[in-house]
């Protein structure tokens, strides 16, 4: 009965005011999505669905609606929308008097932390004809769920990219020489034995023999060939003879330097593979025809005959291709052995300038365990090799991990001046930009960061900042840090979030806060209390946020008792 009386009273009031005024608009005429509002990245989006009831919008009425988010001593206006009666000649949306009408307004506010405790109002500027009329403001929403804005705090334990060293203690090397023979001959000519490639190979053998600590011979090979022209049985004997004389030459050279080594030998009677390779690389006019012949005929004699039938180009083959196939390949395979870990450390202490940049970067990143020693090695590397961006980048990574963002930026600038396209530098610049809240700048840098060791992690963090939570969680898969846990919470993957939080090394106040949010969402009061106590102990300023955070709305009294 009371409800009916109230409705009648409201209806009567509307009739009385409708003649000369527009009258109030009530909260039930509006719906806001989401409710409460929710921050996405650094913005607070909202969609307002409204209704003008029948016989409300007078034919000469004009109304402008402005969403206003009020908080503390401040307020933030949203984007206005204008409406008009059916006799008004303007550009606003027309609402019929008899039927009324529905409308939708989309708004976005730049987020500030004061909005945690806020209310959303609609304010009205209205007139009928030339007369200004008053419509009371209407409260249509409350608060801003701002868990996503914890990203800025989460970045403290994100990982900056490390530029890798290319240090290899054992490096496989190969030295090769070619000895060419005249047609149908297997004798070694002096001109061939003194060519540059043969001299270099002999010198390498001597170097290996004289430096056993830093060089280790793997094997010596001789591969001899005959060109695929002439009789097969003759070519087979010829190739074998070329193999033997070449091996004898190497044996004499090994004997001169008193080096004991076996020689692996083999020969190929008709070098069709070499022939095909040389033809492919040549400028012969009909080389595609020749290559087709090789694919069509497998029998050596048929191949040779078909190629000889090409009289126009056979002369070029005979003079340009065949002589290159009458040869022996001499190959020495060996290992270059670098300094041991202990030798690198010892050399750094006595004279670091004798270490290569790869040894220095390896020593800093692998051999040094504490940050102070790593910094000493990297600073020395930067002094000795100032044109290598990696030392400066890794100093930036070290500074970021230590919480010194200003120093990290300075080192990154130096690295960028050396190599502006280095993926690690750009990934780290993206991380710094995210920390500063500049998402567009971060995206620009990260576009050049592919290939760095933390590219996927920072890509996930960037997607988190942009509100792409599904993509963020995917990119952050396997990463155990605050950002990964935040992505999982925002995706409502609470089981994964719990596992990530428990696996974070060196958890901080933000880790504990995320644990508290997770506990609130999963109704785990005990964990909520313990986590908030850790937040209070680690960061009292973050604890004060909990008093206004809508994540803890249903635990208001519990939170107040903890945060005094």
C-alpha positions in Angstrom: 0.0 0.0 0.0 2.8 2.4 0.9 4.6 1.7 -2.4 1.4 2.5 -4.3 1.1 5.8 -2.5 4.7 6.7 -3.3 4.2 6.0 -7.0 1.0 8.0 -7.1 2.8 10.9 -5.4 5.6 10.7 -7.9 3.2 10.6 -10.8 1.3 13.6 -9.5 4.5 15.5 -9.0 5.5 14.8 -12.6 2.1 15.9 -13.9 2.2 19.1 -11.9 5.7 20.0 -13.0 5.4 18.8 -16.6 3.4 21.8 -17.7 6.1 24.4 -16.9 9.2 22.3 -16.1 10.9 19.2 -17.3 11.0 17.6 -13.8 13.6 15.3 -12.3 15.1 12.2 -14.0 15.4 9.2 -11.6 18.3 6.7 -11.2 16.0 3.9 -12.5 16.1 5.6 -15.9 19.8 4.9 -16.2 22.1 1.9 -16.3 25.9 2.0 -16.2 28.2 -0.8 -17.5 30.3 -1.7 -15.7 29.0 -1.1 -12.2 31.2 -0.4 -10.3 33.4 1.3 -12.9 36.7 -0.4 -13.7 40.0 1.0 -14.7 41.5 -0.5 -17.9 45.1 0.5 -18.2 45.1 4.2 -17.3 41.6 4.9 -18.4 38.1 4.4 -16.9 35.6 3.5 -19.6 31.9 3.5 -19.0 28.8 3.0 -21.2 25.6 4.7 -19.9 22.3 3.5 -21.1 19.5 6.0 -20.5 15.8 6.5 -21.1 13.6 9.6 -21.5 10.2 8.5 -20.4 7.1 9.2 -22.5 5.8 12.8 -22.4 9.0 14.0 -20.7 10.9 15.7 -23.6 8.8 18.8 -24.4 8.7 19.7 -28.0 10.8 22.8 -27.5 13.1 21.3 -24.9 16.9 21.0 -25.2 18.9 18.9 -22.7 22.7 18.4 -22.5 23.8 15.5 -20.2 27.3 15.5 -18.8 28.7 12.5 -16.8 30.8 13.6 -13.9 33.0 11.4 -11.7 33.2 13.0 -8.3 35.9 12.1 -5.8 37.4 13.7 -2.7 37.7 17.4 -3.4 37.8 17.0 -7.2 35.8 15.8 -10.1 36.3 14.8 -13.7 33.8 15.6 -16.5 33.1 13.1 -19.2 31.9 13.6 -22.8 28.5 15.4 -23.0 25.6 14.4 -25.2 22.8 16.7 -26.3 19.1 15.9 -27.0 16.2 18.0 -28.3 12.4 18.0 -28.6 10.8 17.4 -31.9 10.2 21.1 -32.7 13.8 22.2 -32.0 15.8 22.8 -35.2 19.4 21.9 -34.1 21.8 19.0 -34.5 21.1 17.1 -31.3 19.4 13.7 -31.0 15.6 14.2 -31.3 13.4 12.6 -28.6 9.7 12.2 -29.3 7.3 13.7 -26.8 4.7 11.0 -26.8 6.9 7.9 -26.9 10.1 9.1 -25.2 13.3 7.4 -26.3 16.5 5.5 -25.3 20.1 6.6 -25.7 23.6 5.4 -25.2 26.6 7.4 -24.1 30.2 6.1 -24.1 32.7 7.9 -21.8 36.3 7.5 -20.8 38.1 9.3 -18.0 41.9 9.4 -17.4 42.4 7.4 -14.2 43.8 8.9 -11.0 44.1 7.1 -7.7 41.6 9.4 -6.1 38.9 7.7 -8.1 39.1 4.6 -6.0 36.5 6.2 -3.8 34.2 8.1 -6.2 30.6 8.5 -7.5 29.3 8.9 -11.0 26.7 11.6 -11.5 24.8 12.8 -14.5 24.4 16.6 -14.7 21.9 18.4 -16.9 21.9 21.7 -18.7 18.3 22.3 -20.0 16.0 24.9 -21.4 12.5 24.9 -22.8 12.3 27.5 -25.5 14.4 30.3 -24.3 13.8 29.6 -20.6 16.5 27.8 -18.6 15.1 25.1 -16.4 16.7 23.0 -13.6 17.1 19.2 -13.6 18.7 17.8 -10.4 21.8 15.8 -11.0 21.4 12.0 -10.6 23.8 9.5 -9.1 24.1 6.5 -11.4 27.3 4.7 -10.4 29.9 4.4 -7.7 33.6 3.7 -7.3 36.3 2.6 -9.6 37.7 -1.0 -9.4 41.3 -0.2 -10.2 43.2 -3.5 -9.8 44.6 -3.2 -13.3 46.4 0.1 -12.3 48.6 -1.9 -10.0 50.7 -2.6 -13.1 52.9 0.4 -12.4 53.8 -1.2 -9.0 54.2 -4.6 -10.6 57.0 -3.5 -12.9 59.5 -3.4 -10.1 60.2 -7.1 -10.4 59.8 -7.4 -14.2 63.0 -8.5 -15.9 65.0 -6.2 -18.1 66.7 -7.8 -21.2 70.3 -9.0 -21.1 72.5 -8.7 -24.2 74.1 -12.1 -24.4 77.8 -12.9 -24.8 79.1 -15.1 -27.6 81.8 -16.7 -25.6 82.7 -20.2 -26.6 85.5 -22.0 -24.8 85.9 -24.5 -27.7 85.5 -23.1 -31.2 85.5 -25.5 -34.1 87.6 -24.3 -37.1 88.4 -25.6 -40.6 91.2 -24.7 -43.0 90.9 -25.9 -46.5 93.2 -25.9 -49.6 92.8 -27.0 -53.2 95.4 -28.6 -55.4 94.5 -28.6 -59.1 95.8 -31.1 -61.7 96.1 -31.1 -65.4 93.8 -33.2 -67.5 94.6 -37.0 -67.2 97.5 -36.3 -64.8 98.2 -36.9 -61.1 101.5 -35.2 -60.6 101.9 -32.4 -58.1 103.0 -29.1 -59.7 105.1 -26.7 -57.7 102.8 -23.8 -58.6 100.0 -25.6 -56.9 102.0 -26.6 -53.8 103.0 -23.0 -53.2 99.6 -21.4 -53.7 98.2 -19.3 -50.9 95.6 -21.8 -49.7 98.2 -24.6 -49.4 100.6 -22.4 -47.6 97.9 -21.3 -45.1 97.0 -24.9 -44.5 100.6 -25.9 -43.8 100.9 -22.9 -41.4 97.8 -23.9 -39.5 99.2 -27.4 -39.0 102.4 -25.8 -37.5 100.3 -23.4 -35.4 98.3 -26.3 -34.0 101.4 -28.3 -33.3 103.2 -25.4 -31.5 100.2 -24.4 -29.4 98.8 -27.6 -27.9 97.2 -25.7 -24.9 95.0 -23.5 -27.2 94.7 -25.7 -30.3 93.6 -29.3 -30.8 93.7 -31.2 -34.1 90.5 -33.1 -34.9 91.4 -34.6 -38.2 93.1 -34.2 -41.6 91.3 -35.1 -44.7 92.1 -35.6 -48.4 89.4 -35.8 -51.0 90.5 -36.3 -54.6 88.4 -36.1 -57.8 88.5 -36.6 -61.5 86.3 -34.6 -63.9 83.3 -36.5 -65.4 84.7 -36.8 -68.9 86.5 -39.8 -70.4 86.2 -43.5 -69.4 85.1 -44.3 -65.9 87.8 -46.9 -65.2 90.5 -44.5 -66.2 89.0 -41.7 -64.1 88.8 -44.0 -61.1 92.5 -44.9 -61.2 93.3 -41.2 -61.9 91.3 -40.0 -58.9 92.9 -42.6 -56.7 96.4 -41.5 -57.8 95.6 -37.9 -57.1 94.4 -38.9 -53.6 97.7 -40.8 -52.9 100.1 -38.1 -54.1 98.1 -35.4 -52.1 98.2 -37.6 -49.0 102.0 -38.2 -49.4 102.5 -34.4 -49.6 100.7 -33.9 -46.3 102.6 -36.7 -44.6 105.9 -35.1 -45.5 104.6 -31.7 -44.2 103.6 -33.4 -40.9 106.9 -35.1 -40.6 108.7 -31.8 -41.0 107.0 -30.4 -37.9 107.1 -33.7 -36.1 103.4 -33.9 -35.8 101.7 -37.2 -35.4 98.3 -37.3 -37.2 96.3 -39.8 -39.2 95.1 -38.7 -42.7 91.6 -39.7 -43.8 91.5 -40.2 -47.6 88.8 -40.8 -50.2 88.4 -40.3 -54.0 85.6 -39.7 -56.4 86.1 -41.1 -59.9 83.7 -38.7 -61.6 82.6 -35.6 -59.7 79.1 -35.1 -61.0 78.0 -33.3 -57.8 80.8 -30.8 -58.2 79.9 -30.4 -61.9 76.3 -29.7 -61.0 77.3 -27.1 -58.4 79.6 -25.3 -60.8 77.0 -25.2 -63.6 74.4 -23.9 -61.2 76.7 -21.0 -60.2 77.9 -20.3 -63.8 76.7 -17.9 -66.5 76.4 -20.6 -69.1 73.6 -19.7 -71.6 71.8 -23.1 -71.5 72.7 -24.1 -67.9 69.0 -25.1 -67.2 69.1 -27.5 -70.0 72.3 -29.1 -68.6 70.8 -29.4 -65.2 67.7 -31.1 -66.6 70.0 -33.6 -68.3 71.6 -34.4 -65.0 68.2 -35.0 -63.4 66.9 -37.1 -66.3 70.0 -39.4 -66.7 71.7 -41.2 -63.9 74.1 -43.3 -65.9 77.5 -41.5 -66.2 78.1 -42.4 -69.8 74.6 -41.3 -70.9 75.1 -38.0 -69.0 78.4 -37.4 -70.7 77.1 -38.2 -74.1 74.0 -36.0 -73.8 76.2 -33.0 -72.7 78.7 -33.6 -75.5 75.8 -33.5 -77.9 75.3 -29.8 -77.0 78.0 -28.8 -79.3 77.4 -25.1 -79.0 78.1 -24.9 -75.3 80.3 -28.0 -74.7 83.4 -26.0 -75.5 82.5 -23.6 -72.6 82.0 -26.6 -70.3 85.2 -28.2 -71.4 87.3 -25.1 -70.8 85.4 -23.4 -67.9 83.9 -26.2 -65.8 86.0 -29.4 -66.2 89.4 -28.0 -65.2 88.0 -26.9 -61.9 86.9 -30.5 -61.1 90.4 -32.0 -61.5 91.5 -31.4 -58.0 92.2 -32.6 -54.5 90.7 -31.0 -51.4 93.0 -30.8 -48.3 91.0 -30.2 -45.1 92.3 -29.6 -41.5 89.7 -29.5 -38.8 90.7 -28.3 -35.4 89.5 -26.7 -32.2 90.5 -23.3 -30.7 90.5 -23.7 -26.9 89.9 -20.6 -24.9 90.7 -19.7 -21.3 89.1 -21.6 -18.5 86.9 -19.9 -16.0 89.7 -19.6 -13.5 92.0 -18.2 -16.1 89.5 -15.6 -17.1 89.1 -14.5 -13.5 92.8 -14.4 -13.0 93.4 -12.5 -16.2 90.8 -9.9 -15.2 92.6 -9.3 -11.9 96.0 -9.0 -13.5 95.3 -7.2 -16.8 91.7 -7.1 -18.1 92.7 -5.5 -21.3 94.0 -8.9 -22.6 90.5 -10.4 -22.3 88.2 -10.3 -25.3 84.8 -8.6 -25.0 83.1 -12.0 -25.1 85.3 -13.2 -22.2 84.5 -10.1 -20.2 80.7 -10.3 -20.8 80.8 -14.0 -20.0 82.7 -13.3 -16.8 80.3 -10.6 -15.7 77.1 -12.6 -16.5 78.2 -16.1 -15.6 81.2 -16.2 -13.3 80.3 -13.3 -11.0 77.5 -14.0 -8.6 76.8 -10.7 -6.8 75.7 -7.5 -8.3 78.6 -5.5 -7.2 81.2 -7.7 -8.9 79.0 -7.9 -12.0 78.9 -4.1 -12.1 82.7 -3.9 -11.8 83.2 -6.3 -14.7 80.7 -4.5 -16.9 82.1 -1.1 -16.2 85.5 -2.3 -17.1 84.1 -3.9 -20.3 82.5 -0.6 -21.2 85.8 1.2 -20.7 87.8 -1.3 -22.8 85.1 -1.8 -25.5 83.2 1.5 -25.7 81.7 0.8 -29.1 80.0 -2.4 -27.9 76.4 -1.6 -26.7 76.1 -4.8 -24.7 78.1 -3.7 -21.6 76.0 -0.5 -21.3 72.7 -2.4 -21.8 73.7 -5.0 -19.2 74.7 -2.2 -16.7 71.2 -0.8 -17.3 69.7 -4.3 -16.6 71.7 -4.5 -13.4 70.6 -1.0 -12.3 66.9 -1.7 -13.0 67.1 -5.0 -11.0 68.5 -2.9 -8.2 65.7 -0.4 -8.3 67.9 2.5 -9.7 65.7 3.4 -12.7 67.5 6.7 -13.3 70.8 5.0 -13.7 69.2 2.4 -15.9 67.9 5.1 -18.2 71.3 6.7 -18.4 73.1 3.5 -19.4 70.3 2.7 -21.9 70.8 6.0 -23.5 74.5 5.3 -24.0 73.7 1.9 -25.4 71.1 3.4 -27.7 73.7 5.9 -29.0 75.9 3.0 -30.0 73.2 0.7 -31.5 69.7 2.1 -31.8 68.3 -1.1 -33.3 69.6 -3.5 -30.7 66.7 -5.6 -29.6 67.7 -5.7 -25.9 68.1 -2.0 -25.8 64.7 -1.4 -27.3 63.0 -4.0 -25.1 64.4 -2.3 -22.0 63.4 1.2 -23.3 59.9 -0.2 -23.7 60.0 -1.5 -20.1 61.1 2.0 -18.8 58.4 3.6 -20.9 55.8 1.4 -19.3 57.1 2.3 -15.9 56.6 5.9 -16.8 53.1 5.2 -18.0 53.8 6.0 -21.7 52.2 3.0 -23.5 52.5 4.4 -27.0 56.2 5.0 -26.6 56.6 1.5 -25.1 54.9 0.0 -28.1 57.2 1.9 -30.5 60.3 0.7 -28.8 59.1 -2.9 -28.4 58.4 -3.1 -32.2 62.2 -3.2 -32.5 62.8 -5.6 -29.5 62.1 -9.0 -31.1 64.8 -11.5 -30.3 65.7 -10.2 -26.9 65.4 -12.7 -24.0 62.5 -10.9 -22.3 60.7 -9.7 -25.4 57.6 -12.0 -24.7 57.5 -10.9 -21.1 57.5 -7.2 -21.9 55.0 -7.8 -24.7 52.7 -9.4 -22.1 53.2 -6.4 -19.9 52.4 -4.0 -22.7 49.2 -5.9 -23.5 48.4 -5.7 -19.8 48.8 -1.9 -19.9 46.5 -1.8 -23.0 43.8 -3.9 -21.4 44.4 -7.0 -23.6 44.4 -9.4 -20.6 44.1 -12.6 -22.6 47.0 -11.8 -24.8 48.9 -10.6 -21.8 48.5 -13.9 -19.9 49.5 -15.8 -22.9 52.8 -13.9 -23.4 53.5 -14.0 -19.7 53.1 -17.8 -19.6 55.9 -19.4 -17.5 56.9 -16.0 -16.0 56.8 -15.8 -12.3 56.4 -12.1 -11.4 53.8 -9.6 -10.3 52.7 -8.6 -13.8 52.0 -12.3 -14.7 50.0 -12.7 -11.5 48.0 -9.5 -12.2 47.2 -10.7 -15.7 45.9 -14.0 -14.3 43.8 -12.3 -11.7 42.2 -9.9 -14.3 41.4 -12.9 -16.4 39.9 -14.6 -13.4 42.3 -17.5 -13.6 42.7 -17.6 -9.9 44.3 -21.1 -9.7 47.2 -20.0 -12.0 47.5 -16.7 -10.1 48.0 -18.5 -6.8 50.7 -20.7 -8.3 52.5 -17.7 -9.9 52.4 -15.7 -6.6 53.8 -18.6 -4.6 56.7 -19.0 -7.1 57.8 -15.4 -7.2 61.4 -15.0 -5.9 61.9 -12.0 -3.6 58.2 -11.1 -3.2 57.5 -7.4 -2.3 54.6 -5.4 -1.0 52.9 -5.5 -4.4 53.1 -9.3 -4.4 51.4 -9.4 -0.9 48.7 -7.0 -2.2 48.0 -9.2 -5.2 47.8 -12.1 -2.8 45.2 -10.1 -0.8 43.2 -9.3 -3.9 43.2 -13.0 -4.9 42.1 -14.0 -1.4 39.3 -11.5 -1.4 38.0 -12.8 -4.8 38.2 -16.4 -3.6 36.7 -15.6 -0.1 39.9 -16.7 1.7 39.7 -14.4 4.8 42.7 -15.9 6.6 45.0 -15.4 3.6 43.5 -11.9 3.1 44.4 -10.9 6.7 47.9 -12.3 6.5 48.6 -10.7 3.2 47.4 -7.3 4.2 49.6 -7.5 7.3 52.6 -8.1 5.1 51.6 -5.1 2.9 51.4 -2.9 6.0 54.8 -4.0 7.1 56.4 -3.6 3.7 54.7 -0.5 2.4 52.2 1.5 4.6 51.3 3.8 1.7 50.0 0.8 -0.3 48.2 -0.4 2.8 46.1 2.8 2.8 44.9 2.1 -0.7 43.3 -1.1 0.7 40.9 1.1 2.7 39.3 2.5 -0.5 39.8 -0.5 -2.8 36.5 -2.0 -3.9 38.3 -5.4 -4.1 37.9 -5.5 -0.3 34.4 -3.9 -0.1 32.9 -6.9 1.7 35.8 -7.0 4.1 35.5 -3.3 5.1 35.6 -3.8 8.9 38.4 -6.3 8.7 40.5 -4.0 6.6 39.8 -1.0 8.8 40.9 -3.0 11.9 44.2 -3.9 10.2 45.0 -0.5 8.6 44.7 2.1 11.3 
